[in-house]
Amino acid sequence: MKKSFVTPWRVLAACLLLVAITLAGCAEAEEAPVRGQVQWIYDGDTIKVAGIGKVRLIGIDTPEREDSDRDRFYRRWDIPPKRLRRIASEVLQFNISRVKGKTVTLSFDQEKTDRFGRTLAYVALPDGRLLNRLLLEKGYATVYRRFDFRLKDDFLTAENIARNKQLGLWSR
């Protein structure tokens, strides 16, 4: 009688090898964080990073400096245009004073660019805090609800806390 070369141990070894190869492929496909110096602040949710270009902060939206059609988004919370303009100015000044010239670390989510060609990123400050989340905590931003992203639940929690504390956009 011939011995079979297919033993349970060989099947297990082959499965483990297949899993290891798959995981290695996934790790290579996952984008590593990128570091760069913030060169310019366009507005509350868009910055320029050396070596990258325009970066749109994932998962948040800040008011525009001038009246625009995007103000309609804020009507659901009865936020008046005058407050939107004030917050737009405050968040711009906050980013200029706290972020411009600093070296930040960018990490990415499902989509790497938006329809305008801007890089979509979570922006970690030198102290490790995420700028995206910090702006929500201060009431300078709202969660961008249109698309899914991995930190959406955490961002919604941060927005709710700022709203309950009546910070920034949520002040009365």
C-alpha positions as CSV (number, residue, x, y, z in Angstrom):
1,M,0.0,0.0,0.0
2,K,1.3,3.4,-1.0
3,K,1.7,6.2,1.5
4,S,-0.3,9.3,0.8
5,F,1.7,12.6,0.6
6,V,-1.4,14.5,1.7
7,T,-1.3,14.4,5.4
8,P,-3.2,16.7,7.8
9,W,0.1,18.3,8.8
10,R,0.9,19.1,5.2
11,V,-2.5,20.6,4.6
12,L,-2.2,22.7,7.8
13,A,1.3,23.9,6.7
14,A,0.0,24.8,3.2
15,C,-2.9,26.7,4.7
16,L,-0.6,28.6,7.1
17,L,1.7,29.5,4.2
18,L,-1.2,30.8,2.2
19,V,-2.4,32.9,5.1
20,A,1.1,34.3,5.6
21,I,1.5,35.2,1.9
22,T,-2.0,36.9,2.0
23,L,-1.2,38.9,5.1
24,A,2.2,40.0,3.7
25,G,0.4,41.2,0.5
26,C,-2.1,43.1,2.6
27,A,0.6,44.8,4.6
28,E,2.4,45.9,1.4
29,A,-0.8,47.2,0.0
30,E,-1.5,49.3,3.1
31,E,-0.1,52.8,2.7
32,A,2.5,53.9,5.2
33,P,2.2,57.2,6.9
34,V,3.9,60.2,5.3
35,R,5.6,63.1,7.0
36,G,5.9,66.7,5.7
37,Q,6.0,70.3,6.8
38,V,2.8,72.3,6.6
39,Q,3.6,75.2,4.1
40,W,0.2,76.9,3.8
41,I,-3.2,77.0,5.3
42,Y,-6.0,77.4,2.7
43,D,-8.9,77.2,5.1
44,G,-10.1,75.2,8.1
45,D,-10.0,71.8,6.4
46,T,-7.4,72.2,3.6
47,I,-3.6,72.7,4.0
48,K,-0.5,72.4,1.9
49,V,2.2,69.9,2.9
50,A,5.7,69.9,1.4
51,G,6.2,67.0,-1.0
52,I,2.4,66.2,-1.0
53,G,0.6,69.3,-2.1
54,K,-3.0,70.2,-1.1
55,V,-4.3,68.0,1.7
56,R,-8.0,67.8,2.6
57,L,-8.6,66.7,6.1
58,I,-10.6,63.4,6.0
59,G,-14.0,63.3,7.8
60,I,-14.5,66.9,8.7
61,D,-16.0,70.1,7.1
62,T,-15.4,73.6,8.2
63,P,-17.4,76.7,7.2
64,E,-16.3,78.8,4.2
65,R,-14.9,82.3,4.6
66,E,-17.6,83.8,2.4
67,D,-21.3,83.0,2.0
68,S,-21.8,80.0,-0.3
69,D,-24.2,77.3,-1.2
70,R,-22.4,75.1,1.3
71,D,-24.0,77.1,4.1
72,R,-27.2,75.0,3.5
73,F,-25.5,72.1,5.2
74,Y,-25.4,74.1,8.5
75,R,-29.1,75.0,8.4
76,R,-30.1,71.7,9.8
77,W,-28.6,73.0,13.1
78,D,-29.9,76.6,12.7
79,I,-26.3,78.0,12.6
80,P,-26.6,81.5,11.3
81,P,-24.3,82.7,8.4
82,K,-22.7,85.3,10.7
83,R,-21.5,82.6,13.1
84,L,-20.2,80.5,10.1
85,R,-18.1,83.4,8.9
86,R,-16.7,84.0,12.5
87,I,-15.8,80.3,12.9
88,A,-14.2,80.2,9.4
89,S,-12.0,83.0,10.5
90,E,-11.2,81.5,13.9
91,V,-10.3,78.0,12.5
92,L,-8.1,79.6,9.8
93,Q,-6.2,81.6,12.5
94,F,-6.1,78.5,14.7
95,N,-4.5,76.4,11.9
96,I,-2.1,79.2,11.0
97,S,-0.9,79.6,14.6
98,R,-0.8,75.9,15.6
99,V,-0.1,74.0,12.4
100,K,1.7,76.2,9.8
101,G,5.5,75.4,9.7
102,K,5.0,72.2,11.8
103,T,6.0,68.7,10.6
104,V,2.9,66.6,10.5
105,T,2.2,62.9,9.8
106,L,-0.4,62.0,7.2
107,S,-2.2,58.7,7.3
108,F,-4.8,57.6,4.8
109,D,-8.1,55.8,4.6
110,Q,-10.1,54.1,1.8
111,E,-9.8,56.9,-0.7
112,K,-6.5,58.7,-1.2
113,T,-7.7,61.6,-3.3
114,D,-10.9,63.6,-3.7
115,R,-12.6,64.7,-6.9
116,F,-10.5,67.9,-6.9
117,G,-7.2,65.9,-6.8
118,R,-6.5,66.8,-3.2
119,T,-4.9,64.2,-1.0
120,L,-7.3,63.0,1.7
121,A,-5.6,62.4,5.0
122,Y,-5.7,62.2,8.8
123,V,-3.2,64.8,9.9
124,A,-1.3,64.0,13.1
125,L,0.3,66.9,14.9
126,P,3.8,66.6,16.4
127,D,2.2,65.8,19.8
128,G,0.3,62.9,18.2
129,R,-3.2,64.4,18.3
130,L,-5.2,64.3,15.1
131,L,-5.9,67.8,13.7
132,N,-9.1,66.5,12.2
133,R,-10.5,65.4,15.6
134,L,-9.1,68.5,17.4
135,L,-11.1,70.8,15.1
136,L,-14.2,68.8,16.0
137,E,-13.5,69.0,19.7
138,K,-13.1,72.8,19.5
139,G,-16.4,73.1,17.6
140,Y,-14.6,74.5,14.5
141,A,-15.8,71.6,12.3
142,T,-18.6,69.2,11.7
143,V,-18.3,65.5,10.7
144,Y,-18.5,65.1,6.9
145,R,-21.4,62.7,6.8
146,R,-21.5,62.0,3.1
147,F,-18.9,59.3,2.9
148,D,-17.7,56.6,5.3
149,F,-14.3,56.6,6.8
150,R,-12.8,54.5,9.5
151,L,-12.9,57.1,12.3
152,K,-16.4,58.3,11.6
153,D,-17.9,57.0,14.9
154,D,-15.1,58.6,16.9
155,F,-15.5,61.9,15.1
156,L,-19.3,61.9,15.6
157,T,-18.7,61.4,19.3
158,A,-16.2,64.4,19.4
159,E,-18.7,66.5,17.5
160,N,-21.5,65.6,20.0
161,I,-19.3,66.6,22.9
162,A,-18.5,70.0,21.4
163,R,-22.2,70.5,20.7
164,N,-23.1,69.6,24.3
165,K,-20.5,72.0,25.6
166,Q,-21.7,74.7,23.1
167,L,-18.3,75.3,21.6
168,G,-17.6,77.1,18.4
169,L,-20.3,76.4,15.8
170,W,-22.5,75.2,18.6
171,S,-22.3,78.4,20.7
172,R,-25.5,80.4,21.3
